[in-house]
Amino acid sequence: MITLTNVNFVRERRHILKDVNLRMNRGEQWVVLGRNGSGKTTILEMINGYLFPTSGHIEVLGERYGEADVREVRRRIGYISQSMMEKLTLRDPLWEVVATGALGILRFYEPVAAQLEEEARAMLERHGLSAMADQPLGLLSQGERKKAMLARTLMQRPEILILDEPCAGLDLYEREQFLRMFGSLKDQGMSIVYVTHHLEEIIPLFTHIALIHEGRVAAAGPKTEILTEERIGRIYDVPVRLDWQDGRPWLQVRA
Ligand SMILES: Nc1ncnc2c1ncn2[C@@H]1O[C@H](COP(=O)(O)OP(=O)(O)OP(=O)(O)O)[C@@H](O)[C@H]1O
């Protein structure tokens, strides 16, 4: 589904990704973990075809970047990130913002087809946002914007859903609601790649972890093999205690 082979990325004489090899197969749901500045977002931008490796190659959904039409591949990937959010226009009504997702555009410059408007409003209903459908995006709270971004992305019926810290800024209730939604996405056959700083967001649905450290893959594989106290303590340079409860890892800092 997603393969990065010997990927290096150099910018302004900085070696940002160093010989990254990752293979994410269909049916696996991945979490990407790592410290600030370790290269997680850079990897996501590459999977989305927004950045190209200095050397190495990337294959997504059977298409090799450099040979395939990146825009075609991108239509099959849903990408939720702060940088995507910032590209949207805050004064546009919410239903319109959501409707743009179906066409992979940022704004409408002509009247929107009635059927598309209906689909966008139905999608908002499913995400508990129908009361806000006619409000400008800018009036929504952070949590509502996150849900709106997910609704917008699902309009394109992506095969892969890539999320860069989607729960940042959400309260406990909103976070749990957001995480719960992933269950139905997986049931629809969607594969998820999820970047977070918070281990407790690794709900049972996730099967694999890629641990990125200083631009390298420090470890990648089934989550229980990858997430060990020793490894997390070493990478974050903080002694930790890791407990699995209800299928989720919980982290405590050792005194
Ligand atoms: N275009 C660029 N030019 C120069 N440096 C860059 C560029 N893009 C990213 N970097 C640097 O590469 C490193 C990795 O950045 P990246 O955003 O991928 O990290 P991250 O793991 O997502 O971090 P965070 O958890 O803080 O979001 C950072 O040190 C960043 O400053």
The ligand as a Gaussian input file, in Angstrom:
#p B3LYP/6-31G(d) Opt

LIG

0 1
 N       11.765000      22.509000       3.642000
 C       12.568000      22.417000       4.687000
 N       13.754000      23.070000       4.713000
 C       14.579000      22.981000       5.776000
 N       14.321000      22.252000       6.866000
 C       13.159000      21.587000       6.906000
 C       12.225000      21.621000       5.824000
 N       11.166000      20.855000       6.145000
 C       11.424000      20.358000       7.378000
 N       12.610000      20.788000       7.832000
 C       13.270000      20.394000       9.098000
 O       13.242000      18.975000       9.132000
 C       13.070000      18.496000      10.452000
 C       11.891000      17.532000      10.476000
 O       10.689000      18.260000      10.367000
 P        9.249000      17.587000      10.478000
 O        8.242000      18.677000      10.374000
 O        9.165000      16.474000       9.513000
 O        9.293000      17.005000      11.953000
 P        8.149000      16.359000      12.847000
 O        8.676000      15.054000      13.324000
 O        6.864000      16.336000      12.105000
 O        8.102000      17.373000      14.046000
 P        6.904000      17.864000      15.043000
 O        6.592000      16.691000      15.917000
 O        7.559000      18.962000      15.792000
 O        5.757000      18.302000      14.190000
 C       12.872000      19.730000      11.324000
 O       14.076000      20.004000      11.982000
 C       12.519000      20.846000      10.338000
 O       12.994000      22.084000      10.788000

